[in-house]
Amino acid sequence: MTTTTTKTTTSGRRSLSEWWNTLNRPQQWAILIPLVVFIYALPVLNPPILTTEPGYDFPIAMFEVARYALIAIGLNVVVGQAGLLDLGYVGFFAVGAYVAALFTSPDSMLTKLPFLAVLPIAMAITMVFGVILGSPTLRLRGDYLAIVTLGFGEIVRLLADNLEPLRGNQGFQQVGHPPGTNADGSAIFNNTDGTPWYWLTVTIIILVLMLVGNLERSRVGRSWVAIRDDEDAASIMGVNTFKFKIWAFVIGAAIGGLSGALYAGQLAFVNNQKFDVVTSILFLAAVILGGSGNKVGVILGAIIVAYIPARFLGIAEYRFLIFGLALIVLMIFRPQGLLGARQRLLTYGRQAYQRLLGKGEQISKDAPVATDKNGGQ
Amino acid sequence: MDDPAGPRPDPHVENELSIHHSSALYLAQDDSVINFDVAGLVDQFWANTVDGLSQGSIYALVALGYTLVYGVLKLINFAHSEVFIYGAYATWFTFYGLGFRPGPTPELAVFELIGFLLLALLAAVLVSGATAVVLERVAYRPLRNRGAPRLVFLITAIGASFVLQQLIFIWRGGNPEQAIRLLRPEPVFEVFGVAITNITIIIVLASILLFFIADTFVNRTRFGRGIRAVAQDPDTATLMGVNKERVIMLTFLIGGLLAGAAALFYMMKIPQGASYQGGFLLGLKAFTAAVLGGIGNLRGALLGGLLLGLMENYGQSLFGGEWRDVVAFVLLIVILMFRPTGILGESLGKARV
């Protein structure tokens, strides 16, 4: 079942993560903090090989990457953690973008609110949408669920097309942005300079990662993994599967809505384009490529999906083709993604695994898309 | 069909166009959000019925492909919509290769016309069938050999659908091919005040004929018995000497052939329908049709396709044209929630073995 190549790569990766886990907290921080500083400094440094210029403005490209990373983290909660294949995730993204536009754009009839206040509102409203979409559909499983979420995503897009208050193709101009002005009086957060938006998004990503990481290690996260691995067994063992599936859906939706609102703010414009199924599949490709169920993996996947077309503009036109091919090839040779799920089911996993390290850490064999039947041993 | 000279453009194409033109058209309509035009529904009832049946028989043919593959592999062949649209392109290129160009419909002798249409049918059927078989060999068989879980198949299918779609996009660009029409729709007779065009007659009759051929093939022949056996229990079927791989390939081939035929009918009805994205919506609707009738059930696919075509057209009259696709998706969600086995129930294997 498992090929030798999979084995070697798995063990190579495991030694890296083992090494990481043997470090104590201060050592980990000593590596993490410079890394985070470097990530923040990227658009300013504009490193020669990494840069996407002159073809594509580098700070904007970095914002795109960060936006995709945020989306991938949100979708990973649904697909990677709870194992619910959601093909309509772009719907939540669209809801977030429209909420931001409706509350901040002068084109809308609603009361104007400050952009930063709209972010939690966008999250709250997408969460409501998550419940509305989730409660009827989450009784379905597997591929039926996928098709229904696809249908919901399309319905959201068609509503944006057809409902008059949403202004169709004409869209909303001058969507709001966070406060603050430069010395010359121009807004810090404008739609030509990606750097402040990038910093804002990276900060949000770090906060979301902490939140999601804590959720994963909590009762909720363990329930998700149990549902993903075997819904019937989880249900028999007393996991309220429906409740936790809704939670996964709602938290994923909130993150999607948040990134939609950021997208609307950066672009300062929202209309009915860009919310099609193709975009949804591209989000999914980021999660699957990187490794669903692995936070670092999905961020890597998002970087690949968003950065490569910006860096190599020559292939930008072919990106859907390339990522489609990548999905096919990956599903055949490495279905768990570049970095597979590495789920620890123990709350005090670190201590427990350190005791077990002699035998090697048990890698979860059960990501929703993994075929690795013998656990990569 | 209410206006035989120029049938209403297909919604998929409308969607395509609305990207280029502004959707001011939609915005300028009414002040209320959704209308309930009951009078319009009553008024247009028979016209909708006729149009719905011809649209529905195209759905039914495509739905047969979904149903067959689902019955045998328990796989939603997401890329089947692209198999269909490859047939549409094959039709267009056949017309083009025969020397026809976009513009006025040529005057053809009946024999010539039949010959050309049969040639286009052959081309579409071959291209779609070949696409389906290649898809099975390249994308799905390696997964089966590895015993991959079902979601892996679905993701592969999505990837394959992407790839097939983008190949057309890179080759032919984003705009639909210009309409080439060989047969002008002309009213033949009237029923309840609705003119039935020659194209409607051809589409409905040929689709039903093809359905009966497919049904007979699956239920009455040796190969069909193999398909049903694998659908019911692959392991036992293998033990009884059925070549599972060959049966799976055959299933994909039949699905592809039917999709190719559907593609020709689609191009006759909507000559400007060859667009790289054109398959997606139609595929999703055909899948809805398959689920509506009971996926894995051939007769269900026919029933579901016709019903969906009707409901879509009634819905369009009731709510307005821009809600047409929403009707189909809402229907899909409602069926899956309340009767996921569909009207006639699931399972190809149980169908009178």
Interface residues (C-beta under 8 A of the other chain):
Chain A: M1 L85 L87 P136 T137 R139 L140 G142 D143 Y144 A146 I147 V148 L150 G151 F152 E154 I155 L158 L159 D161 N162 L163 E164 P165 R167 G168 N169 Q170 N272 Q273 V277 V278 I281 L284 A285 I288 E317 Y318 F320 L321 F323 G324 L325 A326 L327 I328 M331 I332 P335 P368 V369 A370 T371 K373
Chain B: S18 I19 S22 S23 A24 Y26 L27 D31 V33 L75 I76 V138 A139 P142 L143 R146 G147 A148 P149 R150 L151 V152 L154 I155 T156 I158 G159 A160 S161 F162 V163 Q165 Q166 L167 F169 I170 F280 L284 F287 V291 E322 W323 D325 V326 F329 V330 L332 I333 L336 M337 P340
